Amino acid sequence: MTFMGALGYGRRTLKEAGISDFGIDAWYLLEYACKIDKGYYYLHCQEEMEGEHFQAYQLLLNKRKEHVPLQYITGSQEFMGLDFKVNSHVLIPRQDTETLVEEALKVLEPGMSVLDLCTGSGCIIVSLLKCAETKIYGTASDISKQALLVAKENAKAHQADINLVRSDLFQGITGAFDLIISNPPYIPTDVIPTLMPEVKDFEPIAALDGKEAGLYFYKKITRQAPQYLNPNGYLFFEIGYGQGGQVAALLDENGFRNIKIIEDLSGNDRVVCGNLPAVV
């Protein structure tokens, strides 16, 4: 079979399986199976594929037919222009979360210390260290040992010097920070069964389930954060749909000021942030 024929086969296979992005997914899996890029494909699309490559492609398509996320099949996802390793122990980085990183970058100053709670793949803290225009110091924590192993690999791959701590939120954290940032679990428990199969069946439930109307972790973090923030320290959250006002109120109740709700590129509330006064 030619490369063009294989791509057509892949598109039909995924479309019949109900995969919404069947065209782009078929291409990425072909690219991954054959170790080619678009330039190679356009020059050689009428040529015959090696049999072992087509067999590998079929195996990948079969996984995607079962709604295994594309990123878990290829083992990577781009975020903030960087390539991150992902597996089933961590959430797949999403473009919406880039808004969180971009907003935090605006307040970073030389020598700041940053704590990333619920770090998962480490994409947030690694991106902050790599994209900051100044030297900052990073600590990242997660309750999952497996997630921290992924974060460690990503930090190493991008030469980001990060202190990784296994911790249930602040339980294992010591010291004070200038900025605490988190994309915590925020999906209400009763909403999880309604999510796409790629999410509810394959991404780690512990990283999705926000319990009490999705606000459980925001409440815990916001109440404890002042104990771990330096004077004028910042707290940044990613939030879910419709949670902006509620999370902003939590920050206000716990002494934060200059509270902002920031939209993502789709116009949805995505980030809530604020800072502690110099004297609390």
C-alpha positions as CSV (number, residue, x, y, z in Angstrom):
1,M,0.0,0.0,0.0
2,T,1.2,3.5,-0.8
3,F,1.6,6.2,1.9
4,M,-1.4,8.0,0.4
5,G,-3.5,4.8,0.4
6,A,-2.5,4.2,4.0
7,L,-3.6,7.7,5.0
8,G,-6.9,7.3,3.3
9,Y,-7.4,3.9,5.0
10,G,-6.5,5.5,8.4
11,R,-9.0,8.3,7.9
12,R,-11.8,5.9,6.9
13,T,-11.0,3.6,9.8
14,L,-11.2,6.3,12.4
15,K,-14.2,8.0,10.9
16,E,-16.1,4.7,11.1
17,A,-15.1,4.4,14.7
18,G,-16.6,7.8,15.5
19,I,-13.3,9.7,16.1
20,S,-14.2,13.3,15.7
21,D,-10.7,14.4,14.5
22,F,-10.2,11.4,12.3
23,G,-8.3,13.2,9.6
24,I,-5.6,14.8,11.7
25,D,-5.3,11.8,14.0
26,A,-4.8,9.5,11.0
27,W,-2.0,11.7,9.8
28,Y,-0.3,12.0,13.2
29,L,-0.4,8.2,13.7
30,L,1.0,7.6,10.2
31,E,3.8,10.2,10.9
32,Y,4.5,8.4,14.2
33,A,4.4,4.8,12.8
34,C,6.7,5.6,9.8
35,K,8.9,8.3,11.4
36,I,8.2,10.7,8.6
37,D,7.2,14.4,8.3
38,K,4.9,16.2,5.9
39,G,7.8,17.1,3.6
40,Y,8.7,13.4,3.2
41,Y,5.1,12.4,2.7
42,Y,4.4,14.9,-0.1
43,L,7.6,13.7,-1.9
44,H,6.9,10.0,-1.5
45,C,3.1,9.7,-1.1
46,Q,2.7,7.5,-4.2
47,E,5.5,5.1,-3.1
48,E,4.8,1.8,-1.4
49,M,5.2,1.6,2.4
50,E,7.2,-1.0,4.1
51,G,5.0,-3.8,5.3
52,E,6.2,-3.5,8.9
53,H,5.3,0.2,8.9
54,F,1.8,-0.5,7.7
55,Q,1.4,-3.2,10.4
56,A,2.6,-0.7,13.0
57,Y,0.1,1.9,11.7
58,Q,-2.7,-0.6,11.9
59,L,-1.9,-1.3,15.5
60,L,-1.9,2.4,16.3
61,L,-5.2,2.9,14.5
62,N,-6.7,0.0,16.5
63,K,-5.8,1.8,19.8
64,R,-7.2,5.0,18.6
65,K,-10.4,3.2,17.5
66,E,-10.9,2.3,21.2
67,H,-10.7,6.0,22.0
68,V,-7.2,5.8,23.6
69,P,-6.1,9.5,23.4
70,L,-3.7,10.2,20.6
71,Q,-1.2,11.7,23.0
72,Y,-1.1,8.6,25.1
73,I,-0.4,6.6,21.9
74,T,2.4,8.8,20.7
75,G,3.6,9.6,24.2
76,S,3.9,13.3,23.7
77,Q,2.0,16.7,23.5
78,E,3.2,20.1,22.6
79,F,2.6,22.9,25.1
80,M,4.0,26.5,25.0
81,G,6.1,25.5,22.0
82,L,7.8,22.7,24.0
83,D,7.4,18.9,23.6
84,F,6.2,17.1,26.8
85,K,6.2,13.4,27.6
86,V,2.7,12.2,28.7
87,N,1.3,8.9,29.7
88,S,-1.9,7.7,31.5
89,H,-0.6,8.8,34.9
90,V,-0.9,12.5,33.9
91,L,-3.4,14.8,32.3
92,I,-2.7,15.7,28.7
93,P,-1.6,19.4,28.5
94,R,-4.2,21.5,26.8
95,Q,-3.9,24.8,25.0
96,D,-6.3,26.5,27.4
97,T,-3.7,26.0,30.1
98,E,-1.3,28.2,28.2
99,T,-3.3,31.1,29.3
100,L,-2.4,30.3,32.9
101,V,1.3,30.2,32.1
102,E,1.1,33.4,30.0
103,E,-0.6,35.3,32.8
104,A,1.9,34.1,35.4
105,L,4.8,35.1,33.2
106,K,3.6,38.7,33.4
107,V,4.3,39.0,37.1
108,L,7.6,37.2,37.4
109,E,10.6,39.1,38.7
110,P,14.2,38.2,39.1
111,G,14.8,35.6,41.8
112,M,11.2,34.7,42.4
113,S,10.4,31.3,43.8
114,V,7.4,29.5,42.3
115,L,5.4,26.5,43.6
116,D,3.4,24.4,41.1
117,L,0.8,22.4,43.0
118,C,-0.8,19.3,41.3
119,T,2.0,19.5,38.7
120,G,1.2,16.3,36.7
121,S,3.4,16.3,33.7
122,G,5.3,19.4,34.9
123,C,4.3,21.3,31.8
124,I,3.3,24.5,33.8
125,I,6.5,24.8,35.9
126,V,8.8,23.7,33.1
127,S,7.2,26.2,30.8
128,L,7.6,29.0,33.3
129,L,11.3,28.3,33.8
130,K,11.9,28.0,30.1
131,C,9.8,31.0,29.0
132,A,10.6,33.5,31.8
133,E,12.9,36.3,30.8
134,T,14.6,36.2,34.2
135,K,16.0,33.6,36.6
136,I,13.4,32.1,38.8
137,Y,13.4,29.0,41.1
138,G,10.8,26.2,40.7
139,T,9.3,23.7,43.0
140,A,6.6,21.3,41.9
141,S,4.5,18.8,43.8
142,D,2.0,16.1,43.2
143,I,0.4,13.3,45.3
144,S,1.1,10.8,42.5
145,K,4.5,9.2,42.5
146,Q,4.0,8.1,38.8
147,A,3.2,11.7,37.8
148,L,6.3,13.0,39.5
149,L,8.4,10.5,37.5
150,V,6.9,12.0,34.3
151,A,7.5,15.5,35.5
152,K,11.1,14.6,36.3
153,E,11.7,13.3,32.8
154,N,10.2,16.5,31.3
155,A,12.3,18.7,33.5
156,K,15.4,16.8,32.5
157,A,14.5,16.9,28.8
158,H,14.2,20.7,29.0
159,Q,17.1,21.2,31.4
160,A,14.8,22.9,33.9
161,D,16.2,22.8,37.5
162,I,13.1,22.0,39.5
163,N,12.7,20.7,43.1
164,L,10.1,17.9,42.9
165,V,8.2,16.9,46.0
166,R,5.6,14.2,46.6
167,S,2.9,15.9,48.6
168,D,-0.8,16.0,49.1
169,L,-1.2,19.7,48.4
170,F,0.8,21.5,51.1
171,Q,1.3,18.5,53.3
172,G,5.0,18.0,52.4
173,I,5.8,21.6,51.4
174,T,8.2,23.7,53.4
175,G,9.3,27.3,53.0
176,A,7.6,30.3,51.4
177,F,7.1,31.2,47.8
178,D,6.5,34.4,45.7
179,L,4.0,32.7,43.5
180,I,1.8,29.6,43.8
181,I,0.3,28.3,40.7
182,S,-2.1,25.3,40.2
183,N,-4.3,23.6,37.7
184,P,-6.1,21.4,40.3
185,P,-8.8,18.8,39.7
186,Y,-11.9,20.9,39.0
187,I,-14.6,18.8,37.3
188,P,-17.6,18.1,39.5
189,T,-17.9,14.4,40.3
190,D,-21.3,14.0,38.7
191,V,-20.1,15.6,35.5
192,I,-17.2,13.1,34.9
193,P,-19.4,10.3,33.4
194,T,-20.6,12.7,30.8
195,L,-17.2,13.5,29.4
196,M,-15.7,12.2,26.2
197,P,-14.4,8.6,26.4
198,E,-10.9,9.8,25.8
199,V,-11.1,11.8,29.1
200,K,-13.3,9.8,31.4
201,D,-12.0,6.4,30.4
202,F,-8.3,7.1,30.1
203,E,-7.1,10.2,31.9
204,P,-6.4,9.9,35.6
205,I,-9.6,10.4,37.5
206,A,-7.7,11.7,40.6
207,A,-6.5,14.6,38.4
208,L,-10.0,15.4,37.1
209,D,-12.4,15.0,40.1
210,G,-12.9,18.3,41.9
211,K,-15.6,16.8,44.2
212,E,-17.8,19.6,45.7
213,A,-19.1,21.2,42.6
214,G,-15.5,21.2,41.4
215,L,-14.4,23.6,44.1
216,Y,-12.9,21.2,46.7
217,F,-9.3,21.8,45.8
218,Y,-9.7,25.6,45.3
219,K,-11.1,25.8,48.8
220,K,-8.2,23.8,50.4
221,I,-5.4,25.6,48.5
222,T,-6.8,29.1,49.0
223,R,-7.2,28.6,52.7
224,Q,-3.7,27.3,53.2
225,A,-1.8,29.3,50.6
226,P,-1.2,32.4,52.8
227,Q,0.9,30.3,55.1
228,Y,3.3,29.5,52.2
229,L,3.4,32.9,50.4
230,N,5.8,35.7,51.0
231,P,4.4,39.2,51.5
232,N,2.8,40.4,48.2
233,G,2.9,36.8,47.0
234,Y,0.6,35.7,44.1
235,L,-1.8,32.8,43.7
236,F,-2.8,31.7,40.2
237,F,-5.4,29.1,39.4
238,E,-6.7,27.6,36.2
239,I,-10.5,27.2,36.5
240,G,-13.3,25.3,34.8
241,Y,-16.4,26.6,33.0
242,G,-18.5,28.9,35.1
243,Q,-16.2,28.8,38.2
244,G,-14.7,32.3,37.9
245,G,-16.9,34.1,40.3
246,Q,-16.8,31.4,42.9
247,V,-13.1,31.0,42.9
248,A,-12.6,34.8,42.9
249,A,-14.8,35.0,46.0
250,L,-12.7,32.3,47.7
251,L,-9.6,34.4,47.1
252,D,-11.3,37.5,48.5
253,E,-12.5,35.7,51.6
254,N,-8.9,34.5,52.3
255,G,-7.3,37.9,52.2
256,F,-6.2,38.2,48.5
257,R,-6.4,41.5,46.7
258,N,-6.2,42.7,43.1
259,I,-8.2,39.7,42.1
260,K,-8.7,39.1,38.3
261,I,-10.7,36.7,36.2
262,I,-9.0,36.2,32.8
263,E,-10.5,34.6,29.7
264,D,-8.8,32.2,27.4
265,L,-8.7,32.5,23.6
266,S,-12.2,31.0,23.3
267,G,-13.6,33.7,25.5
268,N,-14.2,31.4,28.5
269,D,-13.1,32.3,32.0
270,R,-9.9,30.4,32.5
271,V,-7.6,32.0,35.1
272,V,-8.3,33.5,38.5
273,C,-5.4,35.2,40.3
274,G,-4.7,37.6,43.1
275,N,-2.0,38.6,45.6
276,L,-1.6,39.0,49.3
277,P,-1.1,42.5,50.7
278,A,2.4,43.2,52.0
279,V,1.0,43.1,55.5
280,V,-1.6,40.5,56.2
